[in-house]
Amino acid sequence: MKHGKLIKQAARLAEPFCVTKGEKFRLKDWDPSDTTGVKSKEHAQEILDGRVGVLSRLQEKLYAQDRWAVLIVLQALDAAGKDGVVKHVMSGVNPQGCEVHSFKSPSNEELDHDYLWRAHKCVPAKGKIGIFNRSYYEEVLVVRVHPPLLRAEKLPDSLITKHIWDERYEDINAFEEYLTCNGVVIRKFFLHVSKKEQKKRFLERLEDPKKNWKFSMADVTERGFWKDYQEAYEEMIQRTATKHAPWFVVPADNKWFTQLIVASAIIQALDELHLCFPEVDKAKKKELEAVRESLLALKD
């Protein structure tokens, strides 16, 4: 299948999961097991394999043109498949043009700065794709679900008011608008996994010795806050879904479908930039021709 057709197919697959206006968004309306338009795991892999070359070519142009940067934000509950997305979706991309940053509990140095500081310094440079495995959105998710974490951020008491979450949504929207105005294309993905599927994956981690290392009791503890997290994710999307920085609510009960939708959305975003390899001017072409003639004249 030709690249143009693959890109159009990618756009069709990704579009139903894109949220650009969050006012009416309700998480209960989105099915974590949805596989719209894809028949099976094998069908998804066939499509994904065809897109590796497309993504690789678009990323090569992004790097060569050196005008745009792309920021991919991955947010999800534990075991939703964020690491798998990074591994499989970006497998065809030149590592030289892609950076991955995982945001865990903030360090003492990070707590001594504003909460966007650690994320801002990791924003990808022009020509590169940056992936945030978790991100500044943790500040309106885990920090909101666990209030003691907010106290640990060393904010003056007078700033911790009932308006703090509204203020953080405003901060985030302003931050993303600022990045957009500076050539950073933002695509945000919420990997929407069901509670039943999460439990199944936790049990797999316990029963398979090769997956034991992935398991943490903290993950099970967090399941006790499932309802709180669902509410936090819903409001997060309601308050921060915009046309320039949309959320993709990706069904995550089937990993193969998750990876396919994320790949499709990234391809669509890159294609919309109308990327091309830089053209050299006449003087440069003349210089290159002289070098070519010089090399041909040399004896081996």
Helices and strands as residue ranges (DSSP letters): H 3-14, G 15-17, E 18-19, G 27-29, H 41-65, E 69-76, H 82-89, G 95-97, E 98-102, H 108-111, H 117-120, E 129-133, G 136-140, H 142-145, H 148-151, G 157-159, H 164-181, E 184-192, H 195-207, G 209-214, H 217-223, H 226-240, E 247-251, H 255-271, H 282-297
